[in-house]
Every structure is written in C-alpha cells, then in structure tokens.
Amino acid sequence: MTTAATTTGRREFPFEKRHFAFIAGMIHQLAGIHLAEHKVEMVYSRLARRLRDLRLKDFDAYCALLESEEGAGEVGFLVNALTTNLTSFYRESHHFDHLARTVLPDARERQAQASKPRLRIWSAGCSSGQEPYTIAMVVASTMPDLRRWDARILATDIDTHMVETAKRGLYAADAATGIPPSVRDRFTHRTRGDDGETRLAMDDELKRLITFKPLNLLEHWPMKGPFDAIFCRNVLIYFDRVGRTQVIENFARLLSRDGYLYLGHSESLYGVSDAFRQTGPTIYRRL
C-alpha cells in the first residue's frame, strides 16, 4: 500500500517519504516554515518543475544537489518555490479602513508640532506587492499634506522573485477590481506589457513611498523602527510556535508605543504573546 508521500505510478518522478522529510526539514531550517504531511502534493508539483528545468532524473539527485556546495544557489529557488503567494488589492479591507481612520489620525495628532512629522509602516510578507501598494494608496489619499511628511513604507518578503515582481508594480488588468474606482483612477494607469496584454501599472507617486527588500523573518532584521503599524498577514501560519513567538516579540520591539499589528484572518496572538491587546478583528495594539 502506498501513502501520499510514497512513490506512485502517476508521478513523473518518484517522490518518497524520505524526500519529503528532507525537504520539509530544510525549509523549516531555512525559513521556519512548517510543512505538514498534507502539503506533499503541493511540494511535489512545485519541485517537479525544478527537476525538469535542471534536467535531474529524480528527487535523490535534487536532494543531493541541495546538500552540495554547488547547490547553494538552489536553496533560494527552493524557498521561492515553496512560499505561497496569494494576495490582492484591499484584501481584508477592514484593516485599511482602520489604518485610515485610526492609525493615520493618531500619527498626525502625536506629531502635530513636528516640523517634519514621521510615518513608518511595514508590510512584512508583501508577496507580489498588492498589500504595500494598497497601504500607499490609503496613505496618499488620506493625507493631503503628505509631501511635508517623512513617510516611508517598508515591504519585505522571503521570496526574492516576488520582491522583484512587486518593485515593477505591474499586474493583470482584472486586478483592479478590488480598488475603489476613485483611488484606482488617481494612482494607477493602463499600459501594454511585453506580450501585448493590457496591464495595471502603479503610479510613481506610490512607488516613491515604498522600499522593497528581501527578508527572512527568522534571521537578522536590519531595520530599527519604530513603526506606527506592521502588516503581517497570513505569514505566521507557516511558522511553528517557536518561530511565531520570536517574530511577534521582534514586532513588539520595533512598534512604536501604542503601534498596531495586523494579522491574517486565520491568525491569532492567543497563547503567543501578552505584549498586545486585541482592538478589532485580527487588529492588535502594542501595550
């Protein structure tokens, strides 16, 4: 009898439990991502493409490559291939409503006397960029005097290919459906891609607000903060308990006093941290 992680006749490459265990252990070590056994088919389908690209005959050869000195560059491809990147503009819109109605007015009130008021927001796990561009749209449309502010949005992701995609700021034309029409008309425009297809392009006004950088949340963080708000949505679900605790403690350290943390709809700080108070659906304020 075979199981989900054993060789099957339907697969192009034999994929056994030992292959899955090796890859799951490596991705946990590299990125803190926990791959449960029900992710076997996802792992196989994404990595089978790499075997074809590399012209490797089987997963024994691929695992050997990952362990070798010559395979150092492949480790990045492994992390990129197994990182889930599902996002959209204005996803979980109540977070952006809260940003506009609470975080930005609070920042304005705190710095009413500053000659160059400061605003810092971090999109931690920015994927292909829709989240930080949405943040930028909210900031730019809510703050008419934005030019006098020292306002920056940091956008990071472990997937280097996604970071490069986000920098370009080009999306399928139908991606605009989630953006309010008045905001869409002000901050985006239509353009033709190299393939002749119509694309939705982010305006330079938004790009100037955002700095895109690759970052592994379980490694050293070069930024010092403080941040007024941090978005880390649908990222913690991939970490084990130790990884989640480590990341949340670092968020608390970098948030300004009374700063806000936004999590994904299936995430919670219950039993993870007592440094925050929940103030709304997946909205937490630093104590």
C-alpha positions as CSV (number, residue, x, y, z in Angstrom):
1,M,0.0,0.0,0.0
2,T,1.3,3.5,-0.8
3,T,0.7,6.7,1.0
4,A,0.7,10.3,-0.1
5,A,4.4,10.6,0.4
6,T,5.5,7.4,-1.3
7,T,6.2,6.6,-4.9
8,T,3.1,6.5,-7.2
9,G,2.8,5.4,-10.8
10,R,1.0,8.7,-11.6
11,R,4.1,10.8,-11.0
12,E,6.8,11.7,-13.4
13,F,9.4,11.4,-10.7
14,P,9.4,9.0,-7.7
15,F,8.7,11.0,-4.5
16,E,9.0,9.1,-1.3
17,K,8.6,9.9,2.4
18,R,12.3,10.4,2.8
19,H,12.4,13.0,0.1
20,F,9.5,14.9,1.7
21,A,11.1,14.7,5.1
22,F,14.4,16.0,3.9
23,I,12.8,18.9,2.0
24,A,10.5,19.8,4.9
25,G,13.4,19.7,7.3
26,M,15.4,22.0,5.1
27,I,12.7,24.6,4.5
28,H,12.0,24.6,8.3
29,Q,15.6,25.3,9.0
30,L,15.9,28.0,6.3
31,A,12.6,29.8,6.6
32,G,10.9,28.5,9.7
33,I,8.1,27.2,7.6
34,H,6.4,24.0,8.8
35,L,5.2,21.7,6.0
36,A,2.6,19.3,7.3
37,E,2.2,16.0,5.5
38,H,-0.9,17.1,3.7
39,K,1.4,19.5,1.7
40,V,3.0,16.6,0.0
41,E,1.3,17.1,-3.4
42,M,2.0,20.8,-3.3
43,V,5.7,20.2,-2.6
44,Y,5.9,17.6,-5.4
45,S,4.1,19.7,-8.0
46,R,6.2,22.8,-7.4
47,L,9.6,21.0,-7.2
48,A,8.9,18.7,-10.1
49,R,9.2,21.7,-12.3
50,R,12.6,22.4,-10.9
51,L,13.8,18.9,-11.7
52,R,12.7,19.4,-15.3
53,D,14.4,22.8,-15.5
54,L,17.6,21.3,-14.0
55,R,17.3,18.1,-16.1
56,L,17.6,15.9,-13.0
57,K,16.5,12.4,-13.2
58,D,14.9,12.0,-9.7
59,F,14.5,13.5,-6.3
60,D,17.6,11.7,-5.0
61,A,19.6,13.9,-7.4
62,Y,17.7,17.0,-6.3
63,C,18.3,16.4,-2.6
64,A,21.9,15.6,-3.2
65,L,22.2,19.0,-5.1
66,L,20.7,20.8,-2.1
67,E,23.3,19.3,0.2
68,S,26.2,20.1,-2.1
69,E,28.4,23.2,-2.2
70,E,27.3,23.6,-5.9
71,G,23.7,23.7,-4.8
72,A,24.0,26.8,-2.6
73,G,22.1,28.9,-5.3
74,E,19.4,26.3,-5.5
75,V,18.4,26.9,-1.9
76,G,16.9,30.2,-2.9
77,F,14.9,28.6,-5.6
78,L,13.6,26.0,-3.1
79,V,12.4,28.7,-0.7
80,N,10.8,30.7,-3.5
81,A,9.0,27.6,-4.9
82,L,7.5,26.6,-1.6
83,T,6.4,30.0,-0.4
84,T,2.7,30.6,-1.0
85,N,2.0,34.0,-2.6
86,L,-1.8,34.7,-2.5
87,T,-2.7,38.3,-2.3
88,S,-4.9,41.0,-3.8
89,F,-5.5,44.8,-3.5
90,Y,-7.6,45.8,-0.4
91,R,-7.7,42.2,0.8
92,E,-9.3,42.2,4.3
93,S,-10.4,45.8,3.7
94,H,-11.3,46.4,7.4
95,H,-7.5,46.7,8.1
96,F,-7.2,49.5,5.6
97,D,-10.3,51.2,7.0
98,H,-8.7,51.1,10.4
99,L,-5.4,52.4,9.0
100,A,-7.2,55.4,7.5
101,R,-9.5,56.1,10.4
102,T,-7.3,55.3,13.4
103,V,-3.5,54.9,12.7
104,L,-3.0,57.9,10.5
105,P,-5.1,60.3,12.6
106,D,-3.2,59.1,15.7
107,A,0.1,59.7,14.0
108,R,-1.0,63.2,12.9
109,E,-2.1,64.1,16.5
110,R,1.1,62.8,18.1
111,Q,3.3,64.8,15.7
112,A,1.2,67.9,15.4
113,Q,4.1,70.2,16.5
114,A,6.8,68.4,14.4
115,S,8.3,70.4,11.5
116,K,8.9,67.1,9.6
117,P,6.4,64.5,11.0
118,R,7.4,60.9,10.6
119,L,5.4,57.9,9.5
120,R,6.7,54.3,9.1
121,I,4.6,51.3,8.1
122,W,5.9,47.8,7.4
123,S,4.4,45.2,5.1
124,A,6.1,42.0,6.4
125,G,5.4,39.3,3.8
126,C,4.5,41.6,0.9
127,S,4.3,38.9,-1.7
128,S,3.8,40.4,-5.2
129,G,3.2,43.9,-3.8
130,Q,-0.6,44.4,-3.7
131,E,-0.5,44.9,0.1
132,P,2.1,47.7,0.3
133,Y,0.6,49.4,-2.8
134,T,-2.8,49.4,-1.1
135,I,-1.2,50.8,2.1
136,A,0.4,53.5,-0.1
137,M,-2.9,54.3,-1.7
138,V,-4.5,54.7,1.7
139,V,-1.7,56.9,3.0
140,A,-1.6,59.1,-0.1
141,S,-5.4,59.5,-0.4
142,T,-5.9,60.2,3.4
143,M,-3.1,62.7,3.9
144,P,-3.4,65.7,1.7
145,D,-0.2,67.2,3.2
146,L,1.8,64.1,2.7
147,R,4.7,66.0,1.0
148,R,5.7,67.6,4.3
149,W,5.9,64.2,6.0
150,D,8.8,61.9,6.2
151,A,6.6,58.9,5.2
152,R,8.0,55.5,4.2
153,I,6.5,52.1,3.7
154,L,8.9,49.1,4.0
155,A,7.9,46.0,2.1
156,T,9.7,42.7,2.6
157,D,9.3,39.1,1.6
158,I,11.4,35.9,1.7
159,D,10.7,35.2,-1.9
160,T,13.1,37.2,-4.0
161,H,11.1,36.7,-7.2
162,M,8.1,38.2,-5.5
163,V,10.1,41.2,-4.3
164,E,11.2,41.9,-7.9
165,T,7.7,41.5,-9.2
166,A,6.5,44.0,-6.5
167,K,9.1,46.5,-7.5
168,R,7.9,46.5,-11.1
169,G,4.3,47.3,-10.0
170,L,2.6,45.7,-13.0
171,Y,-0.4,43.5,-12.6
172,A,-3.1,41.8,-14.6
173,A,-5.8,44.2,-15.8
174,D,-8.5,42.4,-13.8
175,A,-6.5,43.0,-10.5
176,A,-8.0,46.5,-10.4
177,T,-11.5,45.2,-9.4
178,G,-10.7,45.4,-5.7
179,I,-9.6,49.0,-5.8
180,P,-12.2,51.7,-5.2
181,P,-12.7,53.5,-8.6
182,S,-11.7,56.9,-7.4
183,V,-8.5,55.6,-5.9
184,R,-7.8,53.4,-9.0
185,D,-8.2,56.4,-11.3
186,R,-5.8,58.5,-9.3
187,F,-3.0,56.1,-8.5
188,T,-2.9,53.6,-11.4
189,H,-2.9,53.6,-15.2
190,R,-3.2,51.1,-18.0
191,T,-0.2,50.0,-20.0
192,R,0.9,47.4,-22.5
193,G,3.1,44.5,-21.4
194,D,5.9,43.0,-23.5
195,D,3.4,40.3,-24.5
196,G,1.0,42.9,-25.8
197,E,-1.5,42.3,-23.0
198,T,-3.0,45.3,-21.0
199,R,-1.5,45.7,-17.5
200,L,-2.4,47.7,-14.5
201,A,0.5,49.8,-13.5
202,M,1.2,51.5,-10.2
203,D,2.0,55.2,-10.5
204,D,5.4,56.6,-9.4
205,E,3.7,58.5,-6.6
206,L,3.1,55.2,-4.9
207,K,6.5,53.7,-5.8
208,R,8.3,56.6,-4.2
209,L,6.7,55.8,-0.8
210,I,7.8,52.1,-0.8
211,T,11.1,50.4,-0.3
212,F,11.1,46.7,-1.3
213,K,13.7,44.4,0.2
214,P,14.1,40.6,0.6
215,L,14.0,39.4,4.2
216,N,13.7,36.2,6.1
217,L,11.7,37.0,9.3
218,L,13.6,34.4,11.3
219,E,17.0,35.9,10.5
220,H,18.6,39.3,11.5
221,W,16.4,42.3,10.9
222,P,18.5,45.4,9.8
223,M,15.7,47.9,10.4
224,K,15.5,49.8,13.7
225,G,12.0,51.2,13.7
226,P,9.9,52.4,15.3
227,F,6.9,51.5,13.1
228,D,3.5,53.0,13.5
229,A,1.9,49.9,12.1
230,I,3.0,46.5,10.8
231,F,1.1,44.3,8.5
232,C,2.0,40.6,8.8
233,R,-1.0,38.7,7.3
234,N,-1.1,35.0,6.5
235,V,2.6,34.6,7.3
236,L,2.6,33.3,10.9
237,I,0.6,30.2,9.9
238,Y,3.7,28.8,8.2
239,F,5.8,29.1,11.4
240,D,6.0,26.7,14.3
241,R,5.3,28.0,17.8
242,V,8.9,29.0,18.5
243,G,9.1,30.9,15.2
244,R,5.8,32.7,15.8
245,T,6.9,33.8,19.3
246,Q,10.2,35.0,18.0
247,V,8.7,37.1,15.2
248,I,6.0,38.6,17.4
249,E,8.5,39.6,20.1
250,N,10.5,41.4,17.5
251,F,7.4,43.1,16.1
252,A,6.6,44.4,19.7
253,R,10.2,45.7,20.0
254,L,10.0,47.6,16.7
255,L,6.5,49.0,17.0
256,S,6.0,52.5,18.5
257,R,4.2,52.7,21.8
258,D,0.6,52.0,21.0
259,G,1.5,50.9,17.5
260,Y,-0.7,48.5,15.6
261,L,-0.2,45.0,14.3
262,Y,-2.4,43.5,11.6
263,L,-2.6,39.7,11.2
264,G,-4.4,37.4,8.7
265,H,-8.0,36.2,9.2
266,S,-6.9,32.8,10.5
267,E,-4.2,34.0,12.8
268,S,-4.2,35.0,16.5
269,L,-1.8,36.0,19.3
270,Y,-3.7,33.9,21.8
271,G,-1.1,31.9,23.7
272,V,1.7,33.5,21.7
273,S,2.2,37.0,23.2
274,D,0.9,39.2,26.0
275,A,2.5,42.3,24.6
276,F,-0.6,43.2,22.6
277,R,-4.3,44.0,23.2
278,Q,-6.8,43.0,20.6
279,T,-8.8,46.0,19.4
280,G,-10.7,44.6,16.4
281,P,-10.8,41.6,14.1
282,T,-7.1,40.5,13.8
283,I,-6.1,44.0,14.8
284,Y,-3.7,44.2,17.8
285,R,-2.3,47.2,19.6
286,R,1.0,47.1,21.4
287,L,0.7,47.5,25.2
